[in-house]
Amino acid sequence: MAPGIPMPPQPILIRWGTWLSAAIYYCENYQLIKSIVMEFDKEDAVAIENAQKLLNDTNLELNLTFIKANYGNLPKYITTLETSGLSLTNSINIIAQVQNEIGTDNGSIGISIKKKLEAVIEKKLGFKTMKHISNILERKATSRNNTIPEELTADDMAYMKFAPMTSVDVERSFSRYKTTLADNRRRFTFENIKQHLII
């Protein structure tokens, strides 16, 4: 019935972008998916009955439209921020773009989301430091601001040109290291572990 559309995305609990991508997918293919699910016999499974009830709720389609219209670009920005080797200046510009786009929805939900984003950014003292360092690297700042710690030298700041704004690289390395001591690894010698970590 729907040969032209890809399989639905599988959201990952701890990755917000995947939930937004799923909402966007269902917004774009809502009527087609609804027509397919309504063809199923609800007596076959409770999941089918629940899905049909959800798809008959008119608010679902409206909510998906709202999410795509106001937050449809967020998954793209999140993925870009997670890219290895992204310059500090580009990262700061992406975050500024997100702040501008999130501020366009003036409804109660939009205002609360905007306030939440501002509160999170305000709490991150390191973000102010990185923003000022980015300005120095772009030659937009003419003085050393008091947000930059005294222990950071000019040489240190020069090396921050590609400083990551997310912890994704670290988390990926943790995932890789987890496999080193998995239950099925029982014959690792110390020398092999050493070489594995180097690789």
N, C-alpha and C positions, 0 to 999 in steps of 0.2 A: 504493500500500500504506500510505502514511503521510501522508494529506492534512492532518492536524491539527497537524503539528509544523513549525516553521520550518527553513530550511536550516541546516546546521551552521555555527557561527562559524568565522572564519578567524583563527587566532592570529597575532599580529605578534611577530616575533622578540624585539624589545627592550622589549615591553610585557607585564609579568608578568601583569597582570590578564586579558589576553586568553587566556592559556594556562589560567588557572584557570576562566574562563568556559567554555572549550571542554570542560574536564574535567567541569564541572558539567552541561553540556548532554548529554554522552555518558552520564553517570551516570543522568540523568533519562530518557533514551530508549534505554538500552542494549539491552534485549531486542528492541525494535522494529527498531533499526538492525542488530542482529546477524541477525535473521530476513531482512531485506532483502539484506544482503551475502551471506548464505549461498545466496540464490537465484541469484547470478551464477555463470557458468561460469569456474572458475579457469584453464582453458586459454586464455581470451581475453586475459589480461594478468597479468604478474608481480605488479602492484599488488593485484589481486583475490586472488591466492593468498596474498600476505603479510597482507592485511587479514583473510582468513578464519583464518589461523593465529593472529593476534593475538586475534581475537574468541573463539577456542576456548580460549585460556589463561584458566583460572579466576581467576588472580591479577589480571587486568586489571579485572574487575568489582569485586573486593574493594578494589583500590587506588583506583578511582574513588569508591567509597562512602566510603572513608577521607578522601579529599580534600574531598568535598562536606560531610561531617559536621563536619570540623575547620577547614576553610579556605574554606567556601562563602560567607562574608560578605566576604572580602577584596576581590573585584572591586568590590563596592558601595562599600566604604570608599575604595579607590584612586580610583574615579571621582569620589566626593564631594570628596576632597582636591584633585583636579585642577580643580575648579570655580572659575571666576573670581569674585572678590568674596567669597569665604568668609572669615569673620572669623578672626583669630588664635586666639581662645578656642575656637571650634568645631573648628579644625584640631587644636589640642592635645588636645581632648576625644576626637576620632576616633582619634588615635594612642594615647591611653590605653586606649580601648575595644579596639583591636587587640591591645595588650599583654595585656590581661586575657583576651581570647578565645584568643589563641595559647597562653597558659599552661595551658589546660584539658586538653590532650592530654599524658598522662604517659608515653607510649611513648618509645622511643629516638629516633624521628624527630621527635616533638613536642618533646622536650627539646633536641635539637640545633638545631631551628628557633628555639626560644625563646632559646637561648644566642646564636645568630647575631643575632637581632633586638636583644637587649640589648647585644651588642658594637658593633653599628652605631650604636645610639643613644648609647652611652657615648662613642664616638669623636667624635660631632658636638657639639663644644663650643658651637656656635651654638644648638643645640636647647635646652640648659640656659638660655641667655640668653633665648631666645624664650619659654620656659616661664615664666620669672620675670617677664618683661614682661607676659605674659598674666595672671599673678596680680595684678600691679599694676593692670592695666586693669580687672580684675574686683573690685578692692579686697580681694583675699585676702592680699596681701603688705603688711606694715607697714613694712618697711625696704628700702633699696636693697641688694640682694645683691651679693657680690663677683663674681658671674658676669656682671654687666652692665658693659661697658667704660666707663671714665671719660669718654670723649669723647661718649657718648650723654647728651643733656640730657633734661629732663622733656618738653620740646616734641617732641623726636625720638621719644620713646617713645609719646607721644599719637598720632603719625601712623602707628604700627605696628599700629593696630587691625585693619587688613585686610592685614597683611603675609602674603604667600604662604609656605606651608611646602614647596612643591614648585617645581621649575624648569620646569613644563609651559608656562606662559605665555611664558617666554623661548624654549623650544624651538619653540613654535608660531610665534613671530615669526621665528626662523631659517628655518623651513620656508617662510614667506611671502617672506622676503627672497631665498631661493634662486631663486625664479621671476623675480626682477628681472633677473638676469644670465644667464638661460637661453640656450641656443644659438639658439633661434628669435627672440630679441629682438635685432635688428640695426639698428634705426632709432631707438633711444632718443636723444633729445637730452639735454643736461645739465639743461635746465629741466624736461623731462618726468620724468627720474629723481628730481629734487628733489621734484616734486609727488607722485610715486608713493610716495616714502618718507614724506612728510607724511601721506598718506592711510593 
